Amino acid sequence: MSEESERLAKALIEFRESEGISPRELARRTELSEATIRSHEAGRGRTPTAFVARRFEEALGWEPGSIPSVEPESLTESGDVDG
């Protein structure tokens, strides 16, 4: 697990716990899939797409650009696909 994915995983879990919400509720709030939430909470080392990173930044109250991201077209080349 990379340092960045571990940081994001911890932040998402802490956020959900402090809000008293489920992964499903966080998915609803961010308009992302529950699978995406669970994948990033597990810290599987995947770098989120720019869209997903922005949704997480908005939910967590972080500055735009604070979560490293990749553009979707780079995912198809590397095979690193994330929700």
N, CA, C and O atoms as a CHARMM CRD file, in Angstrom:
* protein
*
  332
    1    1 MET  N      0.86100  -1.17200   0.00000 PROA 1      0.00000
    2    1 MET  CA     0.00000   0.00000   0.00000 PROA 1      0.00000
    3    1 MET  C      0.90400   1.23000   0.00000 PROA 1      0.00000
    4    1 MET  O      1.81500   1.34900   0.81900 PROA 1      0.00000
    5    2 SER  N      0.63800   2.13400  -0.92400 PROA 2      0.00000
    6    2 SER  CA     1.43400   3.35200  -0.97200 PROA 2      0.00000
    7    2 SER  C      1.05100   4.27900   0.18400 PROA 2      0.00000
    8    2 SER  O     -0.01800   4.15200   0.78000 PROA 2      0.00000
    9    3 GLU  N      1.93100   5.18800   0.47100 PROA 3      0.00000
   10    3 GLU  CA     1.68100   6.15000   1.54300 PROA 3      0.00000
   11    3 GLU  C      0.42900   6.97900   1.26100 PROA 3      0.00000
   12    3 GLU  O     -0.37400   7.23500   2.15800 PROA 3      0.00000
   13    4 GLU  N      0.27400   7.39300   0.00700 PROA 4      0.00000
   14    4 GLU  CA    -0.88800   8.20500  -0.36500 PROA 4      0.00000
   15    4 GLU  C     -2.19400   7.41300  -0.26100 PROA 4      0.00000
   16    4 GLU  O     -3.19800   7.93300   0.22700 PROA 4      0.00000
   17    5 SER  N     -2.18400   6.16400  -0.71600 PROA 5      0.00000
   18    5 SER  CA    -3.42000   5.38100  -0.63800 PROA 5      0.00000
   19    5 SER  C     -3.76000   5.05800   0.81300 PROA 5      0.00000
   20    5 SER  O     -4.93500   4.99000   1.17400 PROA 5      0.00000
   21    6 GLU  N     -2.74600   4.86000   1.64000 PROA 6      0.00000
   22    6 GLU  CA    -2.97800   4.62800   3.06500 PROA 6      0.00000
   23    6 GLU  C     -3.56200   5.87700   3.72900 PROA 6      0.00000
   24    6 GLU  O     -4.48000   5.78000   4.54300 PROA 6      0.00000
   25    7 ARG  N     -3.03500   7.03300   3.38300 PROA 7      0.00000
   26    7 ARG  CA    -3.53600   8.30600   3.92100 PROA 7      0.00000
   27    7 ARG  C     -5.00100   8.51300   3.54300 PROA 7      0.00000
   28    7 ARG  O     -5.81400   8.90500   4.37900 PROA 7      0.00000
   29    8 LEU  N     -5.33200   8.24800   2.27300 PROA 8      0.00000
   30    8 LEU  CA    -6.70400   8.40800   1.80800 PROA 8      0.00000
   31    8 LEU  C     -7.62300   7.39800   2.49400 PROA 8      0.00000
   32    8 LEU  O     -8.71900   7.75300   2.92700 PROA 8      0.00000
   33    9 ALA  N     -7.18600   6.14700   2.59500 PROA 9      0.00000
   34    9 ALA  CA    -8.00200   5.11300   3.24300 PROA 9      0.00000
   35    9 ALA  C     -8.33700   5.50800   4.67700 PROA 9      0.00000
   36    9 ALA  O     -9.49300   5.43100   5.09500 PROA 9      0.00000
   37   10 LYS  N     -7.32600   5.93200   5.42600 PROA 10     0.00000
   38   10 LYS  CA    -7.54500   6.35000   6.81200 PROA 10     0.00000
   39   10 LYS  C     -8.50700   7.53300   6.89100 PROA 10     0.00000
   40   10 LYS  O     -9.40400   7.56200   7.73400 PROA 10     0.00000
   41   11 ALA  N     -8.31200   8.49300   6.01500 PROA 11     0.00000
   42   11 ALA  CA    -9.16600   9.69000   6.03300 PROA 11     0.00000
   43   11 ALA  C    -10.61800   9.34200   5.73600 PROA 11     0.00000
   44   11 ALA  O    -11.52600   9.86600   6.38200 PROA 11     0.00000
   45   12 LEU  N    -10.84300   8.46800   4.76800 PROA 12     0.00000
   46   12 LEU  CA   -12.21800   8.09300   4.43100 PROA 12     0.00000
   47   12 LEU  C    -12.88500   7.35200   5.58400 PROA 12     0.00000
   48   12 LEU  O    -14.03600   7.62500   5.92400 PROA 12     0.00000
   49   13 ILE  N    -12.16300   6.42200   6.17700 PROA 13     0.00000
   50   13 ILE  CA   -12.72000   5.65800   7.29900 PROA 13     0.00000
   51   13 ILE  C    -12.98800   6.57400   8.49200 PROA 13     0.00000
   52   13 ILE  O    -14.05600   6.49900   9.09900 PROA 13     0.00000
   53   14 GLU  N    -12.03600   7.43400   8.83100 PROA 14     0.00000
   54   14 GLU  CA   -12.22400   8.37100   9.94400 PROA 14     0.00000
   55   14 GLU  C    -13.39200   9.30900   9.68400 PROA 14     0.00000
   56   14 GLU  O    -14.16200   9.61200  10.59500 PROA 14     0.00000
   57   15 PHE  N    -13.52600   9.76900   8.45000 PROA 15     0.00000
   58   15 PHE  CA   -14.63600  10.65200   8.09500 PROA 15     0.00000
   59   15 PHE  C    -15.96800   9.93900   8.30100 PROA 15     0.00000
   60   15 PHE  O    -16.88400  10.48500   8.91700 PROA 15     0.00000
   61   16 ARG  N    -16.07100   8.70800   7.78000 PROA 16     0.00000
   62   16 ARG  CA   -17.32500   7.96500   7.93800 PROA 16     0.00000
   63   16 ARG  C    -17.64800   7.72800   9.40100 PROA 16     0.00000
   64   16 ARG  O    -18.79700   7.86900   9.82100 PROA 16     0.00000
   65   17 GLU  N    -16.62500   7.36300  10.18300 PROA 17     0.00000
   66   17 GLU  CA   -16.85300   7.09800  11.60300 PROA 17     0.00000
   67   17 GLU  C    -17.28200   8.36000  12.33800 PROA 17     0.00000
   68   17 GLU  O    -18.18400   8.30900  13.17400 PROA 17     0.00000
   69   18 SER  N    -16.65500   9.48100  12.04100 PROA 18     0.00000
   70   18 SER  CA   -17.01700  10.73600  12.72000 PROA 18     0.00000
   71   18 SER  C    -18.42300  11.19800  12.33300 PROA 18     0.00000
   72   18 SER  O    -19.12500  11.80800  13.14000 PROA 18     0.00000
   73   19 GLU  N    -18.83000  10.90600  11.09700 PROA 19     0.00000
   74   19 GLU  CA   -20.17600  11.27300  10.63400 PROA 19     0.00000
   75   19 GLU  C    -21.20900  10.21100  11.00500 PROA 19     0.00000
   76   19 GLU  O    -22.41400  10.45400  10.93000 PROA 19     0.00000
   77   20 GLY  N    -20.73200   9.03900  11.40500 PROA 20     0.00000
   78   20 GLY  CA   -21.64100   7.94100  11.73300 PROA 20     0.00000
   79   20 GLY  C    -22.39100   7.43200  10.51000 PROA 20     0.00000
   80   20 GLY  O    -23.58100   7.12500  10.58400 PROA 20     0.00000
   81   21 ILE  N    -21.68100   7.34300   9.37700 PROA 21     0.00000
   82   21 ILE  CA   -22.33300   6.91100   8.13600 PROA 21     0.00000
   83   21 ILE  C    -21.67900   5.63500   7.59900 PROA 21     0.00000
   84   21 ILE  O    -20.54800   5.29200   7.94600 PROA 21     0.00000
   85   22 SER  N    -22.41900   4.96100   6.75600 PROA 22     0.00000
   86   22 SER  CA   -21.96200   3.72000   6.12900 PROA 22     0.00000
   87   22 SER  C    -21.24900   4.03300   4.81400 PROA 22     0.00000
   88   22 SER  O    -21.32900   5.15400   4.31100 PROA 22     0.00000
   89   23 PRO  N    -20.55100   3.03900   4.26100 PROA 23     0.00000
   90   23 PRO  CA   -19.97100   3.23200   2.93000 PROA 23     0.00000
   91   23 PRO  C    -21.05300   3.58100   1.89900 PROA 23     0.00000
   92   23 PRO  O    -20.81300   4.35900   0.97500 PROA 23     0.00000
   93   24 ARG  N    -22.22300   3.00800   2.06500 PROA 24     0.00000
   94   24 ARG  CA   -23.32500   3.30200   1.14500 PROA 24     0.00000
   95   24 ARG  C    -23.71200   4.77900   1.19900 PROA 24     0.00000
   96   24 ARG  O    -23.94400   5.40400   0.16400 PROA 24     0.00000
   97   25 GLU  N    -23.78100   5.32900   2.40300 PROA 25     0.00000
   98   25 GLU  CA   -24.13300   6.74800   2.55000 PROA 25     0.00000
   99   25 GLU  C    -23.04100   7.64000   1.98200 PROA 25     0.00000
  100   25 GLU  O    -23.33800   8.64700   1.33900 PROA 25     0.00000
  101   26 LEU  N    -21.78100   7.28500   2.21100 PROA 26     0.00000
  102   26 LEU  CA   -20.69500   8.07000   1.63400 PROA 26     0.00000
  103   26 LEU  C    -20.75200   7.99900   0.10800 PROA 26     0.00000
  104   26 LEU  O    -20.50900   8.99500  -0.57200 PROA 26     0.00000
  105   27 ALA  N    -21.07000   6.83600  -0.41900 PROA 27     0.00000
  106   27 ALA  CA   -21.22200   6.69100  -1.86800 PROA 27     0.00000
  107   27 ALA  C    -22.33200   7.61500  -2.38000 PROA 27     0.00000
  108   27 ALA  O    -22.18000   8.26400  -3.41600 PROA 27     0.00000
  109   28 ARG  N    -23.42500   7.66800  -1.66000 PROA 28     0.00000
  110   28 ARG  CA   -24.53200   8.54400  -2.06500 PROA 28     0.00000
  111   28 ARG  C    -24.10700  10.00300  -2.03700 PROA 28     0.00000
  112   28 ARG  O    -24.39700  10.75900  -2.96400 PROA 28     0.00000
  113   29 ARG  N    -23.42000  10.39500  -0.97300 PROA 29     0.00000
  114   29 ARG  CA   -22.99500  11.79200  -0.83800 PROA 29     0.00000
  115   29 ARG  C    -21.99200  12.21500  -1.90900 PROA 29     0.00000
  116   29 ARG  O    -22.01200  13.35500  -2.37300 PROA 29     0.00000
  117   30 THR  N    -21.12400  11.29800  -2.29300 PROA 30     0.00000
  118   30 THR  CA   -20.08400  11.62700  -3.27200 PROA 30     0.00000
  119   30 THR  C    -20.51200  11.32200  -4.70000 PROA 30     0.00000
  120   30 THR  O    -19.82300  11.68100  -5.65400 PROA 30     0.00000
  121   31 GLU  N    -21.65300  10.65700  -4.83900 PROA 31     0.00000
  122   31 GLU  CA   -22.14800  10.20900  -6.13500 PROA 31     0.00000
  123   31 GLU  C    -21.16300   9.25000  -6.80200 PROA 31     0.00000
  124   31 GLU  O    -20.99800   9.25600  -8.02200 PROA 31     0.00000
  125   32 LEU  N    -20.51400   8.42900  -5.97900 PROA 32     0.00000
  126   32 LEU  CA   -19.61800   7.38400  -6.45000 PROA 32     0.00000
  127   32 LEU  C    -20.23200   6.03900  -6.07800 PROA 32     0.00000
  128   32 LEU  O    -21.18700   5.98900  -5.30400 PROA 32     0.00000
  129   33 SER  N    -19.70100   4.96700  -6.61400 PROA 33     0.00000
  130   33 SER  CA   -20.22900   3.64600  -6.26800 PROA 33     0.00000
  131   33 SER  C    -19.72000   3.21200  -4.90100 PROA 33     0.00000
  132   33 SER  O    -18.66600   3.65100  -4.44100 PROA 33     0.00000
  133   34 GLU  N    -20.48000   2.35400  -4.27400 PROA 34     0.00000
  134   34 GLU  CA   -20.06400   1.80500  -2.99400 PROA 34     0.00000
  135   34 GLU  C    -18.78600   0.98100  -3.17400 PROA 34     0.00000
  136   34 GLU  O    -17.94500   0.93900  -2.27600 PROA 34     0.00000
  137   35 ALA  N    -18.64000   0.33500  -4.31700 PROA 35     0.00000
  138   35 ALA  CA   -17.41900  -0.43600  -4.60100 PROA 35     0.00000
  139   35 ALA  C    -16.19700   0.48000  -4.65500 PROA 35     0.00000
  140   35 ALA  O    -15.11300   0.10000  -4.21200 PROA 35     0.00000
  141   36 THR  N    -16.37300   1.67200  -5.19000 PROA 36     0.00000
  142   36 THR  CA   -15.26600   2.63400  -5.23600 PROA 36     0.00000
  143   36 THR  C    -14.87800   3.05100  -3.83000 PROA 36     0.00000
  144   36 THR  O    -13.69300   3.13500  -3.50700 PROA 36     0.00000
  145   37 ILE  N    -15.86300   3.31100  -2.99900 PROA 37     0.00000
  146   37 ILE  CA   -15.59000   3.69900  -1.61200 PROA 37     0.00000
  147   37 ILE  C    -14.82600   2.58000  -0.91600 PROA 37     0.00000
  148   37 ILE  O    -13.78700   2.82200  -0.30300 PROA 37     0.00000
  149   38 ARG  N    -15.33300   1.36900  -1.01000 PROA 38     0.00000
  150   38 ARG  CA   -14.70600   0.22300  -0.33400 PROA 38     0.00000
  151   38 ARG  C    -13.28900  -0.02800  -0.86000 PROA 38     0.00000
  152   38 ARG  O    -12.38200  -0.34200  -0.08900 PROA 38     0.00000
  153   39 SER  N    -13.10900   0.11100  -2.15400 PROA 39     0.00000
  154   39 SER  CA   -11.78600  -0.10400  -2.74900 PROA 39     0.00000
  155   39 SER  C    -10.76200   0.87800  -2.19700 PROA 39     0.00000
  156   39 SER  O     -9.64300   0.49200  -1.85900 PROA 39     0.00000
  157   40 HSD  N    -11.14300   2.13400  -2.10800 PROA 40     0.00000
  158   40 HSD  CA   -10.20500   3.14600  -1.61300 PROA 40     0.00000
  159   40 HSD  C    -10.03700   3.07300  -0.09600 PROA 40     0.00000
  160   40 HSD  O     -8.97200   3.41200   0.42200 PROA 40     0.00000
  161   41 GLU  N    -11.05400   2.64300   0.60900 PROA 41     0.00000
  162   41 GLU  CA   -10.90000   2.44500   2.05900 PROA 41     0.00000
  163   41 GLU  C     -9.96800   1.27800   2.35500 PROA 41     0.00000
  164   41 GLU  O     -9.30500   1.25300   3.39200 PROA 41     0.00000
  165   42 ALA  N     -9.91900   0.32300   1.45100 PROA 42     0.00000
  166   42 ALA  CA    -9.03200  -0.82600   1.62700 PROA 42     0.00000
  167   42 ALA  C     -7.58900  -0.45300   1.28600 PROA 42     0.00000
  168   42 ALA  O     -6.66100  -1.20000   1.59600 PROA 42     0.00000
  169   43 GLY  N     -7.40600   0.70800   0.64600 PROA 43     0.00000
  170   43 GLY  CA    -6.06800   1.18400   0.32800 PROA 43     0.00000
  171   43 GLY  C     -5.31500   0.26100  -0.59300 PROA 43     0.00000
  172   43 GLY  O     -4.14800  -0.04900  -0.35200 PROA 43     0.00000
  173   44 ARG  N     -5.96000  -0.17600  -1.62900 PROA 44     0.00000
  174   44 ARG  CA    -5.35500  -1.15400  -2.53100 PROA 44     0.00000
  175   44 ARG  C     -4.25000  -0.57800  -3.41500 PROA 44     0.00000
  176   44 ARG  O     -3.78500  -1.24500  -4.33900 PROA 44     0.00000
  177   45 GLY  N     -3.83300   0.64300  -3.14000 PROA 45     0.00000
  178   45 GLY  CA    -2.71300   1.21200  -3.86800 PROA 45     0.00000
  179   45 GLY  C     -3.04800   1.86900  -5.18600 PROA 45     0.00000
  180   45 GLY  O     -2.15700   2.36800  -5.87300 PROA 45     0.00000
  181   46 ARG  N     -4.29900   1.87700  -5.54500 PROA 46     0.00000
  182   46 ARG  CA    -4.69300   2.49300  -6.81000 PROA 46     0.00000
  183   46 ARG  C     -4.79900   3.99900  -6.65000 PROA 46     0.00000
  184   46 ARG  O     -5.30700   4.50700  -5.65000 PROA 46     0.00000
  185   47 THR  N     -4.31800   4.68200  -7.63900 PROA 47     0.00000
  186   47 THR  CA    -4.45800   6.13300  -7.65700 PROA 47     0.00000
  187   47 THR  C     -5.82300   6.44600  -8.24800 PROA 47     0.00000
  188   47 THR  O     -6.14700   5.95300  -9.32900 PROA 47     0.00000
  189   48 PRO  N     -6.63300   7.25400  -7.56600 PROA 48     0.00000
  190   48 PRO  CA    -7.97000   7.54000  -8.09600 PROA 48     0.00000
  191   48 PRO  C     -7.90500   8.40200  -9.35100 PROA 48     0.00000
  192   48 PRO  O     -6.93900   9.13000  -9.58100 PROA 48     0.00000
  193   49 THR  N     -8.95500   8.30100 -10.14900 PROA 49     0.00000
  194   49 THR  CA    -9.07200   9.21300 -11.28500 PROA 49     0.00000
  195   49 THR  C     -9.27700  10.61800 -10.73000 PROA 49     0.00000
  196   49 THR  O     -9.61700  10.78600  -9.55900 PROA 49     0.00000
  197   50 ALA  N     -9.07000  11.61500 -11.56700 PROA 50     0.00000
  198   50 ALA  CA    -9.23900  13.00200 -11.13500 PROA 50     0.00000
  199   50 ALA  C    -10.65900  13.23600 -10.61800 PROA 50     0.00000
  200   50 ALA  O    -10.85000  13.94100  -9.62700 PROA 50     0.00000
  201   51 PHE  N    -11.65500  12.64800 -11.28400 PROA 51     0.00000
  202   51 PHE  CA   -13.04600  12.81000 -10.87800 PROA 51     0.00000
  203   51 PHE  C    -13.27000  12.27100  -9.46800 PROA 51     0.00000
  204   51 PHE  O    -13.86100  12.94700  -8.62500 PROA 51     0.00000
  205   52 VAL  N    -12.79600  11.05200  -9.21500 PROA 52     0.00000
  206   52 VAL  CA   -12.96500  10.42500  -7.90600 PROA 52     0.00000
  207   52 VAL  C    -12.21400  11.22000  -6.83800 PROA 52     0.00000
  208   52 VAL  O    -12.73500  11.45800  -5.74800 PROA 52     0.00000
  209   53 ALA  N    -10.99700  11.62500  -7.15800 PROA 53     0.00000
  210   53 ALA  CA   -10.20000  12.40500  -6.19500 PROA 53     0.00000
  211   53 ALA  C    -10.92900  13.69000  -5.81200 PROA 53     0.00000
  212   53 ALA  O    -10.96400  14.04800  -4.63400 PROA 53     0.00000
  213   54 ARG  N    -11.50400  14.38200  -6.77600 PROA 54     0.00000
  214   54 ARG  CA   -12.22300  15.63500  -6.47400 PROA 54     0.00000
  215   54 ARG  C    -13.43000  15.38000  -5.59000 PROA 54     0.00000
  216   54 ARG  O    -13.71200  16.16500  -4.68400 PROA 54     0.00000
  217   55 ARG  N    -14.15100  14.28800  -5.84200 PROA 55     0.00000
  218   55 ARG  CA   -15.31500  13.94700  -5.00300 PROA 55     0.00000
  219   55 ARG  C    -14.87900  13.69500  -3.56000 PROA 55     0.00000
  220   55 ARG  O    -15.53400  14.13900  -2.61700 PROA 55     0.00000
  221   56 PHE  N    -13.76500  12.97700  -3.40000 PROA 56     0.00000
  222   56 PHE  CA   -13.25400  12.71200  -2.05800 PROA 56     0.00000
  223   56 PHE  C    -12.80200  14.00900  -1.39200 PROA 56     0.00000
  224   56 PHE  O    -13.08900  14.22800  -0.21500 PROA 56     0.00000
  225   57 GLU  N    -12.10900  14.86300  -2.11900 PROA 57     0.00000
  226   57 GLU  CA   -11.65500  16.14000  -1.55400 PROA 57     0.00000
  227   57 GLU  C    -12.84000  16.97400  -1.08100 PROA 57     0.00000
  228   57 GLU  O    -12.79100  17.57700  -0.00900 PROA 57     0.00000
  229   58 GLU  N    -13.90000  17.01000  -1.87800 PROA 58     0.00000
  230   58 GLU  CA   -15.09200  17.77300  -1.49200 PROA 58     0.00000
  231   58 GLU  C    -15.70800  17.19700  -0.22000 PROA 58     0.00000
  232   58 GLU  O    -16.05800  17.94400   0.69400 PROA 58     0.00000
  233   59 ALA  N    -15.84200  15.88000  -0.15700 PROA 59     0.00000
  234   59 ALA  CA   -16.45300  15.23500   1.01600 PROA 59     0.00000
  235   59 ALA  C    -15.60400  15.43400   2.26500 PROA 59     0.00000
  236   59 ALA  O    -16.13500  15.68000   3.34800 PROA 59     0.00000
  237   60 LEU  N    -14.28300  15.32700   2.11400 PROA 60     0.00000
  238   60 LEU  CA   -13.38500  15.43100   3.25600 PROA 60     0.00000
  239   60 LEU  C    -13.06400  16.87500   3.64100 PROA 60     0.00000
  240   60 LEU  O    -12.51000  17.13100   4.70900 PROA 60     0.00000
  241   61 GLY  N    -13.41600  17.81500   2.76500 PROA 61     0.00000
  242   61 GLY  CA   -13.10600  19.21700   3.03200 PROA 61     0.00000
  243   61 GLY  C    -11.64400  19.55100   2.77700 PROA 61     0.00000
  244   61 GLY  O    -11.10700  20.48900   3.36700 PROA 61     0.00000
  245   62 TRP  N    -10.99800  18.79000   1.90100 PROA 62     0.00000
  246   62 TRP  CA    -9.59400  19.01000   1.57600 PROA 62     0.00000
  247   62 TRP  C     -9.46200  19.97900   0.40500 PROA 62     0.00000
  248   62 TRP  O    -10.39200  20.15200  -0.38300 PROA 62     0.00000
  249   63 GLU  N     -8.30800  20.59800   0.30600 PROA 63     0.00000
  250   63 GLU  CA    -8.01400  21.51800  -0.79800 PROA 63     0.00000
  251   63 GLU  C     -8.04500  20.77200  -2.13000 PROA 63     0.00000
  252   63 GLU  O     -7.62100  19.61900  -2.21100 PROA 63     0.00000
  253   64 PRO  N     -8.55000  21.43500  -3.17700 PROA 64     0.00000
  254   64 PRO  CA    -8.49700  20.81100  -4.51000 PROA 64     0.00000
  255   64 PRO  C     -7.04800  20.49400  -4.88800 PROA 64     0.00000
  256   64 PRO  O     -6.14800  21.31000  -4.69000 PROA 64     0.00000
  257   65 GLY  N     -6.84600  19.31100  -5.42700 PROA 65     0.00000
  258   65 GLY  CA    -5.51500  18.89000  -5.83900 PROA 65     0.00000
  259   65 GLY  C     -4.69700  18.22700  -4.74400 PROA 65     0.00000
  260   65 GLY  O     -3.55000  17.84400  -4.97700 PROA 65     0.00000
  261   66 SER  N     -5.27200  18.08400  -3.54600 PROA 66     0.00000
  262   66 SER  CA    -4.51500  17.49900  -2.43800 PROA 66     0.00000
  263   66 SER  C     -4.42000  15.97400  -2.51900 PROA 66     0.00000
  264   66 SER  O     -3.58000  15.36600  -1.85600 PROA 66     0.00000
  265   67 ILE  N     -5.28400  15.35800  -3.33200 PROA 67     0.00000
  266   67 ILE  CA    -5.21500  13.91700  -3.54600 PROA 67     0.00000
  267   67 ILE  C     -4.62900  13.68900  -4.93300 PROA 67     0.00000
  268   67 ILE  O     -5.21600  14.11700  -5.92700 PROA 67     0.00000
  269   68 PRO  N     -3.48100  13.02200  -5.01400 PROA 68     0.00000
  270   68 PRO  CA    -2.90900  12.72500  -6.32800 PROA 68     0.00000
  271   68 PRO  C     -3.89900  11.91600  -7.15500 PROA 68     0.00000
  272   68 PRO  O     -4.60500  11.05700  -6.62600 PROA 68     0.00000
  273   69 SER  N     -3.94600  12.19100  -8.44600 PROA 69     0.00000
  274   69 SER  CA    -4.90100  11.49700  -9.30800 PROA 69     0.00000
  275   69 SER  C     -4.28500  11.24000 -10.67600 PROA 69     0.00000
  276   69 SER  O     -3.22700  11.76900 -11.01800 PROA 69     0.00000
  277   70 VAL  N     -4.97300  10.42000 -11.43700 PROA 70     0.00000
  278   70 VAL  CA    -4.58500  10.12600 -12.81100 PROA 70     0.00000
  279   70 VAL  C     -5.74900  10.46300 -13.72300 PROA 70     0.00000
  280   70 VAL  O     -6.90400  10.49200 -13.29900 PROA 70     0.00000
  281   71 GLU  N     -5.42900  10.71200 -14.96500 PROA 71     0.00000
  282   71 GLU  CA    -6.47100  10.95700 -15.95600 PROA 71     0.00000
  283   71 GLU  C     -6.97000   9.60800 -16.47000 PROA 71     0.00000
  284   71 GLU  O     -6.18800   8.66300 -16.57200 PROA 71     0.00000
  285   72 PRO  N     -8.25000   9.50400 -16.79500 PROA 72     0.00000
  286   72 PRO  CA    -8.81200   8.21700 -17.22500 PROA 72     0.00000
  287   72 PRO  C     -8.06900   7.56700 -18.38800 PROA 72     0.00000
  288   72 PRO  O     -7.92600   6.34500 -18.40500 PROA 72     0.00000
  289   73 GLU  N     -7.59100   8.34200 -19.35900 PROA 73     0.00000
  290   73 GLU  CA    -6.91100   7.73900 -20.50500 PROA 73     0.00000
  291   73 GLU  C     -5.60800   7.05400 -20.10800 PROA 73     0.00000
  292   73 GLU  O     -5.19100   6.10400 -20.77000 PROA 73     0.00000
  293   74 SER  N     -4.96400   7.50900 -19.05600 PROA 74     0.00000
  294   74 SER  CA    -3.72900   6.85800 -18.61600 PROA 74     0.00000
  295   74 SER  C     -4.03200   5.50400 -17.96500 PROA 74     0.00000
  296   74 SER  O     -3.15800   4.64000 -17.89300 PROA 74     0.00000
  297   75 LEU  N     -5.25000   5.32300 -17.49800 PROA 75     0.00000
  298   75 LEU  CA    -5.63100   4.05200 -16.88200 PROA 75     0.00000
  299   75 LEU  C     -5.72600   2.94600 -17.91800 PROA 75     0.00000
  300   75 LEU  O     -5.33400   1.81000 -17.65000 PROA 75     0.00000
  301   76 THR  N     -6.23300   3.25900 -19.07900 PROA 76     0.00000
  302   76 THR  CA    -6.37800   2.23800 -20.09800 PROA 76     0.00000
  303   76 THR  C     -5.03200   1.75800 -20.59900 PROA 76     0.00000
  304   76 THR  O     -4.88400   0.60100 -20.99200 PROA 76     0.00000
  305   77 GLU  N     -4.05600   2.64100 -20.58400 PROA 77     0.00000
  306   77 GLU  CA    -2.71900   2.26400 -21.01200 PROA 77     0.00000
  307   77 GLU  C     -2.03100   1.38500 -19.98300 PROA 77     0.00000
  308   77 GLU  O     -1.34800   0.42600 -20.34100 PROA 77     0.00000
  309   78 SER  N     -2.20800   1.70800 -18.69900 PROA 78     0.00000
  310   78 SER  CA    -1.52400   0.95700 -17.64100 PROA 78     0.00000
  311   78 SER  C     -2.32700  -0.23300 -17.14700 PROA 78     0.00000
  312   78 SER  O     -1.77300  -1.13900 -16.52500 PROA 78     0.00000
  313   79 GLY  N     -3.63400  -0.24100 -17.42000 PROA 79     0.00000
  314   79 GLY  CA    -4.48900  -1.31400 -16.94000 PROA 79     0.00000
  315   79 GLY  C     -4.92500  -1.11800 -15.50500 PROA 79     0.00000
  316   79 GLY  O     -5.59400  -1.98900 -14.94700 PROA 79     0.00000
  317   80 ASP  N     -4.56800  -0.00300 -14.88800 PROA 80     0.00000
  318   80 ASP  CA    -4.93000   0.28900 -13.49700 PROA 80     0.00000
  319   80 ASP  C     -6.28000   0.99200 -13.49600 PROA 80     0.00000
  320   80 ASP  O     -6.34900   2.21800 -13.58200 PROA 80     0.00000
  321   81 VAL  N     -7.34100   0.22100 -13.40200 PROA 81     0.00000
  322   81 VAL  CA    -8.68000   0.78300 -13.50000 PROA 81     0.00000
  323   81 VAL  C     -9.30100   0.88800 -12.12500 PROA 81     0.00000
  324   81 VAL  O     -9.19000  -0.01900 -11.29900 PROA 81     0.00000
  325   82 ASP  N     -9.95700   2.01500 -11.89600 PROA 82     0.00000
  326   82 ASP  CA   -10.56900   2.30300 -10.60200 PROA 82     0.00000
  327   82 ASP  C    -11.85200   3.04900 -10.85000 PROA 82     0.00000
  328   82 ASP  O    -11.99100   3.76600 -11.84100 PROA 82     0.00000
  329   83 GLY  N    -12.80900   2.87200  -9.92500 PROA 83     0.00000
  330   83 GLY  CA   -14.12500   3.37200 -10.08800 PROA 83     0.00000
  331   83 GLY  C    -14.34000   4.79500 -10.05000 PROA 83     0.00000
  332   83 GLY  O    -15.47500   5.25100 -10.18900 PROA 83     0.00000
